[in-house]
Amino acid sequence: MSVTPWRRGNVPGSKIALKLTGEVAGKILKKAKNPVIIVGAEALKTKVGEELLIDYVIKIANLAKIPIVATANTLSAFLERNLKPALSMGSIEITDRLRDPEWSLDGSKPHEIAVYVGITYQLQSQLLSCLKIFAPHIKTIALDRYYHPNATWSFQNLSEKNWIENLNVLLETLT
């Protein structure tokens, strides 16, 4: 069964994202050697049940020991939650850096997986498209509840209930 983009204008070409489940996402992140999470401002207002998406991202990052890049105005929200992101930078700038196969946050080995979450759909679509076309060395995961065909792996378009279930399974898989 094919999955359609959440927005009709998102035409991804012949290479589209594989459908992701919470369990598969957890397994991918457990195996990853040097992943990174890029978090946008939507994480500050998107609810996941009674919590905010940013709180789920922190749980994922802590369990999988993944560094976070705070974009937009998320830095202060992370600091309020006693988490110091590895970097604070615009989503376009960090995506541009990830195109470089030699670059990493800490200057050691390059990132092989970039997780995008909490960025407006239209912008995230373009960021993922950039990496898909210009950075074949890096795989991408979209954790928002709408399908992103330009990612390597993405949740399909999910109801809020199914999205929360998948995020909870992701957390369980990481423990």
Contacts in CASP RR format, 6 or more apart in sequence:
PFRMAT RR
TARGET T0000
AUTHOR 0000-0000-0000
METHOD contacts of the structure
MODEL  1
MSVTPWRRGNVPGSKIALKLTGEVAGKILKKAKNPVIIVGAEALKTKVGE
ELLIDYVIKIANLAKIPIVATANTLSAFLERNLKPALSMGSIEITDRLRD
PEWSLDGSKPHEIAVYVGITYQLQSQLLSCLKIFAPHIKTIALDRYYHPN
ATWSFQNLSEKNWIENLNVLLETLT
3 16 0 8 1.000
3 17 0 8 1.000
3 19 0 8 1.000
3 147 0 8 1.000
3 149 0 8 1.000
3 156 0 8 1.000
3 157 0 8 1.000
4 147 0 8 1.000
4 157 0 8 1.000
5 11 0 8 1.000
5 12 0 8 1.000
5 125 0 8 1.000
5 147 0 8 1.000
5 148 0 8 1.000
5 149 0 8 1.000
6 121 0 8 1.000
6 146 0 8 1.000
6 147 0 8 1.000
6 148 0 8 1.000
6 157 0 8 1.000
7 121 0 8 1.000
7 122 0 8 1.000
7 125 0 8 1.000
10 125 0 8 1.000
10 148 0 8 1.000
10 149 0 8 1.000
10 150 0 8 1.000
12 129 0 8 1.000
12 132 0 8 1.000
12 149 0 8 1.000
12 150 0 8 1.000
13 149 0 8 1.000
15 132 0 8 1.000
16 149 0 8 1.000
16 150 0 8 1.000
17 142 0 8 1.000
17 147 0 8 1.000
17 148 0 8 1.000
17 149 0 8 1.000
17 150 0 8 1.000
17 151 0 8 1.000
17 152 0 8 1.000
17 153 0 8 1.000
17 154 0 8 1.000
18 152 0 8 1.000
18 153 0 8 1.000
18 154 0 8 1.000
19 147 0 8 1.000
19 153 0 8 1.000
19 154 0 8 1.000
19 155 0 8 1.000
19 156 0 8 1.000
20 141 0 8 1.000
20 142 0 8 1.000
20 153 0 8 1.000
20 154 0 8 1.000
20 155 0 8 1.000
20 156 0 8 1.000
20 166 0 8 1.000
21 155 0 8 1.000
21 166 0 8 1.000
21 169 0 8 1.000
22 155 0 8 1.000
22 166 0 8 1.000
22 167 0 8 1.000
22 169 0 8 1.000
22 170 0 8 1.000
22 173 0 8 1.000
23 169 0 8 1.000
23 170 0 8 1.000
23 173 0 8 1.000
24 153 0 8 1.000
25 141 0 8 1.000
25 143 0 8 1.000
25 153 0 8 1.000
25 166 0 8 1.000
25 170 0 8 1.000
25 173 0 8 1.000
26 64 0 8 1.000
26 170 0 8 1.000
26 173 0 8 1.000
26 174 0 8 1.000
27 173 0 8 1.000
28 113 0 8 1.000
28 141 0 8 1.000
28 153 0 8 1.000
29 35 0 8 1.000
29 60 0 8 1.000
29 64 0 8 1.000
29 66 0 8 1.000
29 113 0 8 1.000
29 115 0 8 1.000
29 141 0 8 1.000
29 170 0 8 1.000
29 174 0 8 1.000
30 64 0 8 1.000
30 173 0 8 1.000
30 174 0 8 1.000
32 64 0 8 1.000
32 66 0 8 1.000
32 112 0 8 1.000
32 113 0 8 1.000
33 109 0 8 1.000
33 112 0 8 1.000
34 104 0 8 1.000
34 108 0 8 1.000
34 109 0 8 1.000
34 110 0 8 1.000
34 111 0 8 1.000
34 112 0 8 1.000
34 113 0 8 1.000
35 64 0 8 1.000
35 66 0 8 1.000
35 111 0 8 1.000
35 112 0 8 1.000
35 113 0 8 1.000
35 114 0 8 1.000
35 115 0 8 1.000
36 66 0 8 1.000
36 67 0 8 1.000
36 68 0 8 1.000
36 69 0 8 1.000
36 86 0 8 1.000
36 98 0 8 1.000
36 105 0 8 1.000
36 111 0 8 1.000
36 113 0 8 1.000
36 114 0 8 1.000
36 115 0 8 1.000
37 57 0 8 1.000
37 60 0 8 1.000
37 61 0 8 1.000
37 66 0 8 1.000
37 67 0 8 1.000
37 68 0 8 1.000
37 69 0 8 1.000
37 114 0 8 1.000
37 115 0 8 1.000
37 117 0 8 1.000
38 68 0 8 1.000
38 69 0 8 1.000
38 71 0 8 1.000
38 91 0 8 1.000
38 94 0 8 1.000
38 95 0 8 1.000
38 114 0 8 1.000
38 115 0 8 1.000
38 116 0 8 1.000
38 117 0 8 1.000
38 119 0 8 1.000
38 127 0 8 1.000
39 54 0 8 1.000
39 57 0 8 1.000
39 68 0 8 1.000
39 69 0 8 1.000
39 70 0 8 1.000
39 71 0 8 1.000
39 74 0 8 1.000
39 78 0 8 1.000
39 85 0 8 1.000
39 117 0 8 1.000
39 118 0 8 1.000
39 119 0 8 1.000
40 70 0 8 1.000
40 71 0 8 1.000
40 72 0 8 1.000
40 74 0 8 1.000
40 91 0 8 1.000
40 117 0 8 1.000
40 118 0 8 1.000
40 119 0 8 1.000
41 71 0 8 1.000
41 72 0 8 1.000
41 73 0 8 1.000
41 74 0 8 1.000
41 118 0 8 1.000
41 119 0 8 1.000
42 53 0 8 1.000
42 118 0 8 1.000
42 119 0 8 1.000
42 120 0 8 1.000
42 144 0 8 1.000
43 52 0 8 1.000
43 53 0 8 1.000
43 54 0 8 1.000
43 57 0 8 1.000
43 74 0 8 1.000
43 77 0 8 1.000
43 117 0 8 1.000
43 118 0 8 1.000
44 52 0 8 1.000
44 53 0 8 1.000
44 54 0 8 1.000
44 73 0 8 1.000
44 74 0 8 1.000
44 77 0 8 1.000
45 52 0 8 1.000
46 52 0 8 1.000
46 53 0 8 1.000
46 118 0 8 1.000
47 53 0 8 1.000
48 55 0 8 1.000
48 56 0 8 1.000
48 163 0 8 1.000
48 164 0 8 1.000
48 167 0 8 1.000
49 160 0 8 1.000
49 164 0 8 1.000
53 117 0 8 1.000
53 118 0 8 1.000
54 74 0 8 1.000
54 77 0 8 1.000
54 78 0 8 1.000
54 81 0 8 1.000
55 81 0 8 1.000
56 167 0 8 1.000
56 171 0 8 1.000
57 68 0 8 1.000
57 117 0 8 1.000
58 68 0 8 1.000
58 78 0 8 1.000
58 81 0 8 1.000
58 83 0 8 1.000
59 171 0 8 1.000
60 66 0 8 1.000
60 115 0 8 1.000
60 170 0 8 1.000
60 171 0 8 1.000
60 174 0 8 1.000
61 67 0 8 1.000
61 68 0 8 1.000
61 83 0 8 1.000
62 83 0 8 1.000
63 171 0 8 1.000
63 174 0 8 1.000
63 175 0 8 1.000
64 174 0 8 1.000
66 115 0 8 1.000
67 85 0 8 1.000
67 86 0 8 1.000
67 87 0 8 1.000
67 105 0 8 1.000
67 106 0 8 1.000
68 78 0 8 1.000
68 83 0 8 1.000
68 85 0 8 1.000
68 86 0 8 1.000
69 85 0 8 1.000
69 86 0 8 1.000
69 87 0 8 1.000
69 88 0 8 1.000
69 89 0 8 1.000
69 94 0 8 1.000
69 105 0 8 1.000
70 78 0 8 1.000
70 85 0 8 1.000
70 87 0 8 1.000
70 88 0 8 1.000
70 89 0 8 1.000
71 88 0 8 1.000
71 89 0 8 1.000
71 90 0 8 1.000
71 91 0 8 1.000
71 94 0 8 1.000
71 119 0 8 1.000
72 90 0 8 1.000
72 91 0 8 1.000
74 85 0 8 1.000
74 88 0 8 1.000
75 85 0 8 1.000
75 88 0 8 1.000
78 84 0 8 1.000
78 85 0 8 1.000
86 105 0 8 1.000
86 106 0 8 1.000
87 94 0 8 1.000
87 105 0 8 1.000
89 97 0 8 1.000
91 119 0 8 1.000
91 123 0 8 1.000
91 124 0 8 1.000
91 127 0 8 1.000
92 127 0 8 1.000
95 127 0 8 1.000
95 130 0 8 1.000
95 131 0 8 1.000
96 130 0 8 1.000
97 103 0 8 1.000
98 111 0 8 1.000
98 114 0 8 1.000
98 131 0 8 1.000
98 135 0 8 1.000
98 138 0 8 1.000
99 130 0 8 1.000
99 131 0 8 1.000
99 134 0 8 1.000
99 135 0 8 1.000
100 110 0 8 1.000
101 110 0 8 1.000
101 135 0 8 1.000
101 137 0 8 1.000
101 138 0 8 1.000
102 110 0 8 1.000
103 110 0 8 1.000
103 111 0 8 1.000
104 110 0 8 1.000
104 111 0 8 1.000
105 111 0 8 1.000
110 137 0 8 1.000
110 138 0 8 1.000
111 138 0 8 1.000
112 137 0 8 1.000
112 138 0 8 1.000
112 139 0 8 1.000
113 138 0 8 1.000
113 139 0 8 1.000
113 140 0 8 1.000
113 141 0 8 1.000
114 131 0 8 1.000
114 138 0 8 1.000
114 139 0 8 1.000
114 140 0 8 1.000
114 141 0 8 1.000
115 140 0 8 1.000
115 141 0 8 1.000
115 143 0 8 1.000
116 124 0 8 1.000
116 127 0 8 1.000
116 128 0 8 1.000
116 140 0 8 1.000
116 141 0 8 1.000
116 142 0 8 1.000
116 143 0 8 1.000
116 144 0 8 1.000
116 148 0 8 1.000
116 151 0 8 1.000
117 142 0 8 1.000
117 143 0 8 1.000
117 144 0 8 1.000
118 124 0 8 1.000
118 143 0 8 1.000
118 144 0 8 1.000
119 127 0 8 1.000
119 144 0 8 1.000
121 144 0 8 1.000
121 146 0 8 1.000
121 148 0 8 1.000
124 142 0 8 1.000
124 144 0 8 1.000
124 148 0 8 1.000
125 148 0 8 1.000
125 150 0 8 1.000
128 140 0 8 1.000
128 142 0 8 1.000
128 148 0 8 1.000
128 150 0 8 1.000
128 151 0 8 1.000
129 150 0 8 1.000
131 138 0 8 1.000
131 140 0 8 1.000
132 140 0 8 1.000
132 150 0 8 1.000
132 151 0 8 1.000
132 152 0 8 1.000
139 152 0 8 1.000
139 153 0 8 1.000
140 150 0 8 1.000
140 151 0 8 1.000
140 152 0 8 1.000
140 153 0 8 1.000
141 151 0 8 1.000
141 152 0 8 1.000
141 153 0 8 1.000
141 154 0 8 1.000
142 148 0 8 1.000
142 151 0 8 1.000
142 153 0 8 1.000
142 154 0 8 1.000
142 155 0 8 1.000
143 155 0 8 1.000
143 167 0 8 1.000
143 170 0 8 1.000
144 155 0 8 1.000
145 155 0 8 1.000
145 157 0 8 1.000
145 158 0 8 1.000
145 159 0 8 1.000
145 160 0 8 1.000
145 162 0 8 1.000
145 163 0 8 1.000
146 155 0 8 1.000
146 157 0 8 1.000
146 158 0 8 1.000
147 154 0 8 1.000
147 155 0 8 1.000
147 156 0 8 1.000
147 157 0 8 1.000
148 154 0 8 1.000
155 163 0 8 1.000
155 166 0 8 1.000
158 166 0 8 1.000
END
